[in-house]
């Protein structure tokens, strides 16, 4: 999505704070933070061998491929918060049990209990139970890959000042929203195909 389109959509919906968590990079979030007239939380979905971990309030990107504990340590070293996105809405080949183990969860701040792109209501219910059982703060994520998905899942919460206050205010918030249509996944597949075609074309130019 063009950054200007994200800003336009957020203003249209009345969103006054957004966390941007691209896969394995924070470049887009940093650029959006420069131009957005509202608060932008710089975040990242970091791919580990066990699945994705989310870092929030980052200043530097955390490289993919680290173990969950190494990724968490790098997030912590920046004063960031650690989240587990869509804990049960993961591809079958990831060892999701590692990220939901008591050992890893002891170092986690937030569990995403509502992810708009998680198709299974059962997975969403399991995420809520996981957060409650381990005493973790619940969050919501649109997991938006297109402008129309922005704002599908969100949290109404008090204003905050910094990561620690964010966590406290998030605990007071209300998780709201609805699931996106399963058709949104086709847009993601098409976007990846276009990206590969463009990359191939650029390499072919003399």
C-alpha positions in Angstrom: 0.0 0.0 0.0 1.3 3.5 -0.7 1.9 5.3 2.6 -0.4 8.2 1.5 -3.2 5.7 1.0 -2.7 4.4 4.6 -2.9 7.9 6.0 -6.0 8.7 4.0 -7.8 5.5 5.1 -6.9 6.1 8.8 -8.3 9.7 8.7 -11.4 8.5 6.9 -12.0 6.0 9.8 -11.0 8.2 12.6 -8.0 6.1 13.6 -5.6 8.3 15.6 -2.9 5.7 16.3 -1.7 2.8 14.1 1.0 0.1 14.6 2.7 -0.7 11.4 4.3 -4.2 11.5 5.7 -5.2 8.1 7.5 -8.6 7.8 11.2 -8.4 8.8 11.6 -4.6 8.2 10.6 -1.3 9.8 11.4 0.9 6.8 7.8 1.5 5.9 6.8 2.2 9.5 9.6 4.8 9.9 8.6 6.6 6.7 4.9 6.6 7.7 5.8 8.1 11.0 7.5 11.0 9.2 4.4 11.9 7.2 1.4 10.8 9.3 -0.6 13.5 11.2 -1.3 10.9 13.9 0.7 8.5 16.1 2.6 5.7 14.4 4.0 2.8 16.5 7.0 1.4 14.7 6.7 -2.4 14.8 7.9 -5.5 13.0 6.8 -9.1 12.5 10.0 -11.1 12.9 10.2 -14.5 11.4 11.8 -17.1 13.7 12.1 -20.8 13.1 9.0 -21.3 15.4 6.9 -18.6 13.7 6.4 -14.8 14.0 7.1 -12.6 17.0 6.1 -9.0 17.0 8.3 -6.2 18.3 6.6 -2.8 19.1 8.3 0.6 19.7 11.4 -0.3 17.7 14.2 1.9 16.6 16.1 -0.8 14.6 14.9 -3.8 12.6 15.4 -7.2 14.2 16.8 -9.7 11.7 14.7 -12.8 10.7 16.0 -16.3 11.4 16.8 -15.7 15.1 15.5 -18.0 17.7 12.4 -16.7 19.6 14.6 -16.0 22.7 17.2 -14.1 20.6 14.5 -12.1 18.8 12.9 -11.2 22.2 16.3 -10.1 23.6 16.8 -7.8 20.7 13.4 -6.3 21.1 14.0 -5.8 24.8 17.4 -4.2 24.2 15.6 -1.4 22.4 13.1 -0.9 25.1 10.3 -2.4 23.0 7.4 -4.6 23.8 7.0 -8.2 22.7 3.8 -9.6 21.2 2.7 -12.9 19.7 0.5 -12.2 16.6 -2.2 -14.7 15.6 -0.9 -17.5 17.9 -3.1 -20.2 16.5 -3.6 -18.8 12.9 -0.2 -20.1 11.7 0.9 -22.3 8.8 1.0 -26.0 9.9 4.7 -26.4 9.2 5.7 -23.9 12.0 6.2 -25.3 15.5 3.7 -22.9 17.0 3.9 -24.8 20.3 7.2 -23.2 21.0 5.8 -19.7 20.9 2.9 -20.6 23.1 5.1 -22.5 25.6 5.3 -21.2 29.2 9.0 -20.5 28.7 8.5 -18.1 25.8 5.3 -16.6 27.1 7.1 -15.6 30.4 9.0 -13.0 28.3 6.0 -11.8 26.2 3.9 -8.7 27.0 1.0 -9.0 24.5 -1.0 -11.7 22.8 -3.1 -10.8 19.8 -6.5 -12.3 20.6 -8.3 -10.9 17.5 -6.6 -11.0 14.1 -9.0 -10.1 11.3 -7.2 -12.4 8.8 -7.5 -15.5 11.1 -10.3 -17.4 9.4 -11.2 -19.8 12.3 -13.3 -18.5 15.2 -11.9 -21.4 17.2 -8.4 -20.1 16.8 -9.5 -16.7 18.0 -11.2 -18.3 21.0 -8.0 -20.2 21.8 -6.0 -17.0 21.6 -8.3 -15.4 24.2 -8.0 -18.3 26.5 -4.2 -18.3 26.1 -4.0 -14.6 27.1 -6.2 -15.1 30.1 -4.5 -18.2 31.4 -1.0 -16.6 31.2 -2.1 -13.1 32.4 -1.1 -11.4 29.2 -2.6 -8.2 27.8 -4.9 -8.8 24.8 -4.6 -6.9 21.6 -6.3 -6.8 18.1 -4.8 -6.5 14.7 -6.3 -5.9 11.3 -3.3 -7.6 9.7 -4.1 -5.3 6.8 -2.5 -5.9 3.4 -4.9 -3.7 1.5 -6.5 -0.3 2.4 -10.0 -1.8 2.8 -8.7 -4.1 5.6 -7.4 -1.2 7.8 -9.5 -0.9 10.9 -11.1 -4.3 10.7 -9.8 -5.1 14.2 -8.8 -2.5 16.7 -8.6 -1.5 20.4 -10.3 1.4 22.0 -8.0 2.5 24.8 -6.8 5.6 26.7 -4.1 7.9 25.3 -0.6 6.7 26.4 2.9 8.0 26.8 5.6 5.5 25.8 5.8 1.7 25.8 5.2 1.1 29.5 2.2 3.4 29.6 1.0 1.8 26.4 0.9 -1.6 28.0 -1.0 -0.3 31.0 -3.5 1.6 28.8 -3.9 -1.4 26.5 -4.9 -3.5 29.5 -7.8 -1.1 30.0 -8.8 -1.2 26.4 -11.7 -2.9 24.5 -10.9 -5.3 21.7 -13.3 -4.7 18.8 -13.7 -5.6 15.2 -14.6 -8.4 12.8 -13.0 -10.9 10.6 -12.0 -10.0 7.0 -13.4 -11.9 4.1 -11.3 -15.0 3.1 -10.9 -13.4 -0.3 -8.4 -10.9 1.1 -5.8 -13.7 1.0 -6.0 -13.7 -2.8 -4.9 -10.1 -2.9 -1.8 -11.0 -0.9 -0.9 -13.8 -3.2 -1.4 -11.5 -6.2 0.8 -8.8 -4.6 3.6 -11.3 -4.1 3.3 -12.4 -7.7 3.5 -8.8 -9.0 6.5 -8.1 -6.8 8.3 -11.1 -8.2 7.4 -10.1 -11.8 8.7 -6.6 -11.2 11.9 -7.8 -9.6 12.5 -10.2 -12.5 11.8 -7.4 -15.1 14.2 -5.0 -13.4 17.0 -7.6 -13.4 16.4 -8.2 -17.1 16.9 -4.6 -18.1 20.3 -3.9 -19.7 
